[in-house]
Amino acid sequence: MKTSRLTVKGQVTLPQELRRRFSLGPGSQVALEEEADGIKVRPVRETILNWAGSLRSLQAGLSDAEIRRRVKKAVAARTARKLAHD
C-alpha cells in the first residue's frame, strides 16, 4: 500500500510509481468514490464525448472515411500535446 500526506489545502500527491502505471500527468482527472471504509481514487478515462467539438468545422457531405481521417488527426495532435507536457 502506498501512502501520501494531505496538505493544508487538502491536496494529495500520488506517488510517481502510481502516476506512471496509470498514465496520469498534469491535468489528468481522477474520480473520488466514497466507500464504507475510505475513499477510492481511480483514473477517469476519456470517452468519445471528450472529443466532441474537436473538428474545426463540419462541412456537409463529408464521407465516413474523411470524418475518421480528421478525427484520427485531431486525436493524434491532442495526444502529442498531452505527451509533451509529461
Rosetta blueprint (number, residue, H / E / L):
1 M L
2 K L
3 T L
4 S L
5 R L
6 L E
7 T L
8 V L
9 K L
10 G L
11 Q L
12 V E
13 T L
14 L L
15 P L
16 Q H
17 E H
18 L H
19 R H
20 R H
21 R H
22 F L
23 S L
24 L L
25 G L
26 P L
27 G L
28 S L
29 Q L
30 V E
31 A E
32 L E
33 E E
34 E E
35 E E
36 A L
37 D L
38 G E
39 I E
40 K E
41 V E
42 R E
43 P E
44 V L
45 R L
46 E L
47 T L
48 I H
49 L H
50 N H
51 W H
52 A L
53 G L
54 S L
55 L L
56 R L
57 S L
58 L L
59 Q L
60 A L
61 G L
62 L L
63 S L
64 D H
65 A H
66 E H
67 I H
68 R H
69 R H
70 R H
71 V H
72 K H
73 K H
74 A H
75 V H
76 A H
77 A H
78 R H
79 T H
80 A H
81 R H
82 K H
83 L H
84 A H
85 H H
86 D L
